[in-house]
Amino acid sequence: MLKTFKTIDRIDVILAIPEPAELRRLLHNVGGETVPAQLGIDSDLVNRSLSEAHHLRNRFTLIKFLNEIVKEEHNLDSEELNEIVKEKI
């Protein structure tokens, strides 16, 4: 039987995720790349991925939330949403 997480457990997990600057610092410290261009990924692919990735699996993820809830509630097009996301990461 699968254990279901309580809301408080999910919040604790979310709060435990380091801030973007800290993630970049940690990646940099171990020699990892910190921006898509360093991996040969162009901005067009990043933008398309942010707009379409939520269709790959039937799961409620942050990308799905952004595309199906935030985008619609604020009447944003994909480019506007992608700019907001990029500002936060």
C-alpha positions in Angstrom: 0.0 0.0 0.0 1.4 3.4 -1.0 1.8 6.0 1.8 0.0 9.2 1.1 1.6 12.4 2.2 -0.2 14.7 4.5 -0.3 18.3 3.4 2.2 19.3 6.1 4.6 16.7 4.8 4.4 18.2 1.3 4.9 21.7 2.6 8.0 20.6 4.6 9.5 19.0 1.4 8.8 22.2 -0.6 10.3 24.4 2.1 13.4 22.1 2.2 14.2 22.9 -1.5 17.1 25.3 -1.6 16.6 28.7 -3.2 17.7 29.0 -6.9 20.9 30.9 -6.0 21.9 28.2 -3.5 21.3 25.5 -6.1 23.4 27.3 -8.6 26.2 27.7 -6.0 26.1 24.0 -5.1 26.2 23.0 -8.8 29.1 25.4 -9.5 31.0 24.1 -6.5 30.9 20.5 -7.9 31.8 21.7 -11.4 28.2 21.4 -12.7 26.6 23.6 -15.4 24.2 26.2 -14.1 22.4 27.5 -17.2 20.9 25.6 -20.2 23.3 27.2 -22.7 26.2 25.6 -21.0 24.6 22.2 -21.8 24.1 23.3 -25.5 20.3 23.9 -24.9 19.1 27.0 -26.7 16.5 29.4 -25.3 13.9 28.3 -27.8 14.0 24.7 -26.5 13.8 25.9 -22.9 10.8 28.0 -23.7 9.0 25.2 -25.6 9.9 22.8 -22.8 8.4 25.1 -20.1 5.2 25.4 -22.2 4.8 21.8 -23.2 6.5 19.5 -20.6 3.3 19.3 -18.5 1.7 17.2 -21.2 4.2 14.4 -20.9 2.7 12.8 -17.8 -0.6 12.9 -16.1 0.8 14.3 -12.8 0.2 17.6 -11.1 3.6 19.2 -11.1 4.8 22.8 -10.7 5.1 23.1 -14.5 1.5 21.9 -14.9 0.3 24.3 -12.2 2.1 27.2 -13.9 0.7 26.3 -17.4 -2.8 25.3 -16.4 -3.6 27.5 -13.4 -1.4 30.6 -13.3 -1.3 31.1 -17.1 -5.1 30.9 -17.4 -6.0 32.9 -14.3 -3.7 35.8 -15.3 -4.4 35.5 -19.0 -0.7 35.1 -19.9 0.7 33.7 -23.1 3.5 31.2 -23.1 6.2 33.8 -23.6 5.0 35.9 -20.8 4.8 32.9 -18.4 8.3 31.8 -19.5 9.7 35.3 -18.7 8.2 35.2 -15.2 9.6 31.7 -14.6 13.1 32.8 -15.8 13.0 35.8 -13.5 12.5 33.4 -10.5 15.2 30.9 -11.4 
